[in-house]
Amino acid sequence: MAGKRAAPALTPGSKTRPSVPAPSRAPRRRDTDGDVTSPQPGADPGSDPALAESYRILRSRLDLSGRPTLSRAVTEHVIHATADFDYVTDLVCDELALAAGIGALRRGAAVVADTPTVASGITGYPVICKAADSLAARLARTANITVSAAAVRLAFSAAGPGAVWLVGSAPAALTEIMAREVEPALVIGVPVGFVGAAEAKDALRRSGLPSLTNRTEKGGPAVAVAAFEALLRLAQDPEEEAHA
C-alpha cells in the first residue's frame, strides 16, 4: 500500500487509478473533468442501532437464509432500502456475477453510474458519471444518440474494461453498454419506467454479461445504490461476507 500522503488536488487533465481498497478505506479516483464523486466513510451497520433494528424487523418477516450468501445480502439490502418485499421474486441475482463484482471492487475497479442521482447516492467509493457533462450533450447531438448513451461512451473512455456499471434511471444506458462491448466486471441494471425499462433489463440478461437485474418496470436509483452498497460492504469486510 502507498505511503500516508495527502490526496492531491483535482487538476484538469489528470487521471489516476485507485489503489486496491483495504477493508477500512475506499480508494480515490480522479478524471479529466473532475466529475467523480469523492469517497466518504460509509455507514457501519454494526454501529448503527437503527439499521440493526431495521434488519431485525426485516428478517422477522422474511427468511432468506436458504439463499446463496451474496444474493441474500443484495436482496436484503434492496428490501431494506425500499421497504418493498416484492424484490424477493423480482430481483435476478447471479452468485458468480456478484462474486465477480466484489472481486473487482477489491481490486479497485472503476465504478460508473448512469445518472448523477445514482452517483450521489454512493458515499463509500469514487464514482464516474458523465451524464451531466456538457460534452455528453454535444456528443449526443453530433452522433444523434441520447445523452445517456453518450455518457456511457465518455465513461467507458475514462473507466476502461473491468468496471462495475450502475444503471438505475436510463434504459438507453443499458442498451449502449451492451452495444459498446465495455467488458464489465458487473452491470447492476435496474432502470425504472414503463417505456423500455423491462425490455432493456431482459436484453441485459440475455446478453450473457455478468449482471444483476430485476424483471419488472420497477427499480430506480435507490435500488441500484442499495445493491452496490451491499456488494461494497462485503468487498471491504471479508469477515462480514463469511457471516452474511
PyMOL commands that set and color helices and strands:
alter all, ss='L'
color gray80, all
select helices_A, chain A and resi 45-47+49-61+69-82+87-90+95-106+116-120+134-143+147-159+171-180+197-207+221-236+238-243
alter helices_A, ss='H'
color red, helices_A
select strands_A, chain A and resi 36-37+91-92+111-113+127-128+164-167+186-189+211-214
alter strands_A, ss='S'
color yellow, strands_A
deselect
rebuild
show_as cartoon
